[in-house]
Amino acid sequence: MLVTCKLCKLVFIMKIFSIKTNRFLLTKMTASDGDKYFRLSDNENVMKFVTGHALNRQESDEMFDRILKENETETYFGRYLIEEKRTGKLVGAAKLEEYGAEVEIGYRILEEYWGKGVATEIAKALLVFSIRKFQPPAVIAFVNVENAASIRVLEKAGMSNLERIEDLDEIKYKFSFSPQTNPLMKKALYILLGIIAIFILAATLMPKNYAVEREIIINKPKAEVFAYLKPLKNQDNWSVWMAKDPDVKKTFKGMDETVGFTSRWEGNEEVGVGEQEIKKITEGERIDTELRFIKPFESTNDAYMITEAIGPEQTRVKWGFTGAMPIPMNVFLPFMGMEDSVGKDFSDGLKNLKKILEG
């Protein structure tokens, strides 16, 4: 049998408003928290800058009833109990209130937790939460001019003393934190903008193109050397990269020695994933290919092999590649050591080629 209960439904759908810090849990007060609230109110030192004196149970309950009415709104605005996450012990109370377009924060901490960084942690947590949740033009707090401890807490939280306010029953300071006007935030923003400006300026002035080329003399006729270079599959026999992963997986598309033939590799972290496609063949002179790296990074480069006869039995082989790095990534080009690292691989590969062809 299905039984409905209005109270059960109400409890089920009622949202629990809470805020967490590293050590504490802030939970919006409910009707069951009267005893805990009295523990906070029944302390002259805690209430010194609130009412000026400790409250008796009746006074505490009357104040608590007013809080419960304010807490009826289904928003994060209202009064909270602060409790330890680990033990559940009562630590104090906090508030979030609308103050025009701004958000006001406040807190009261039990005397045994004074001097332990609790108030600062709570103030910072309320400040950060308010900015993220409500995105107000400013987060503010009011503090009695004689409350030196709370003044230090608000200053540590990054808030600034804006003005002195003289009410009929209290003289207080208004502290404020604005993401747009906070001095530390502005300083950090200016530094960041300066770094970005330098970065962009360097990128526009530095070269974007790069090229690496190595050559070797092979004691074989040019026709024989070119005939060996023309099949792209033969490159696996002398290139140093394929030797870095004996288990590299190779696949091919098209007819080798013709434009459009593509060799694809999938290897370990050092070899990565990529493909090389024959783009142009100048018979007996030059082979142009396109290198497309896919993993661990994406880039496209033009590569070439050139053969030049320097005698009936001697051939100069040039192996190189060119590419471009877009702005602003080109600022990292001088630090990549491409000439040394890639150039060494080209030199070692050509030495392997020489050994193979010369027997």
Secondary structure, 3 states (H helix, E strand, C coil): CCCCCHHHHHHHHCCCCEEECCCEEEEECCHHHHHHHHHHHCCCCCCCCCCCCCCCHHHHHHHHHHHHHHCCCCCCCEEEEEEECCCCCEEEEEEEEEECCEEEEEEEECHHHCCCCHHHHHHHHHHHHHHHHHCCCCEEEEEECCCHHHHHHHHHCCCEEEEEEECCCCEEEEEEECCCCCHHHHHHHHHHHHHHHHHHHHHHHCCCEEEEEEEEEECCCHHHHHHHHCCHHHHHHHCCCHHHCCCCEEEEECCCCCCCCEEEEECCCCCCEEEEEEEEEECCCEEEEEEEEEECCCEEEEEEEEEEEEECCEEEEEEEEEEECCCCHHHHHHHCCHHHHHHHHHHHHHHHHHHHHHC
